[in-house]
């Protein structure tokens, strides 16, 4: 009898909001870069004037940022 294999997909991209003190607070984790960029745009529209950061989960490299404080 074959055992069950569970594939847990690790989120590859984080979307963070930067507070007034410059700390990054987590908003979302996504697996696909195209969807992550779309979600960043949607969140930026909901939070005008706030800096949002799209970053690669493992390396923490910043892939995109929005303008804001």
SVG drawing of the C-alpha trace seen along z (x, -y; Angstrom):
<svg xmlns="http://www.w3.org/2000/svg" viewBox="-9 -60 28 62">
<polyline fill="none" stroke="black" stroke-width="0.4" points="0.0,0.0 1.4,-3.3 1.7,-6.1 0.1,-9.4 2.3,-12.2 1.4,-15.7 2.9,-18.5 2.8,-21.7 3.6,-24.6 5.7,-27.2 4.8,-30.8 7.5,-32.3 6.6,-36.0 5.6,-38.2 3.7,-41.5 4.5,-43.8 3.3,-47.1 5.8,-49.6 4.6,-51.4 5.7,-55.0 8.7,-53.6 10.0,-51.7 9.0,-48.3 7.6,-45.8 4.3,-44.2 3.1,-41.1 0.0,-41.4 0.1,-38.4 2.1,-35.4 1.7,-34.2 3.1,-31.4 3.1,-33.1 5.0,-36.2 2.4,-37.5 -0.4,-37.1 1.8,-38.7 2.4,-41.8 -1.4,-42.0 -2.2,-41.8 0.4,-44.4 -1.3,-46.8 -4.7,-46.0 -3.5,-46.6 -1.7,-49.8 -5.1,-51.1 -6.7,-50.3 -3.8,-51.9 -2.9,-55.1 0.2,-56.9 1.4,-53.8 4.6,-52.0 4.0,-48.4 6.9,-46.0 6.9,-42.8 9.7,-40.6 11.0,-37.1 10.4,-34.9 13.6,-33.0 16.2,-35.6 14.2,-38.6 15.2,-40.4 12.8,-43.4 11.2,-42.9 8.9,-45.9 7.8,-48.8 5.1,-51.4 5.5,-55.1 4.6,-56.2 5.9,-57.2"/>
</svg>
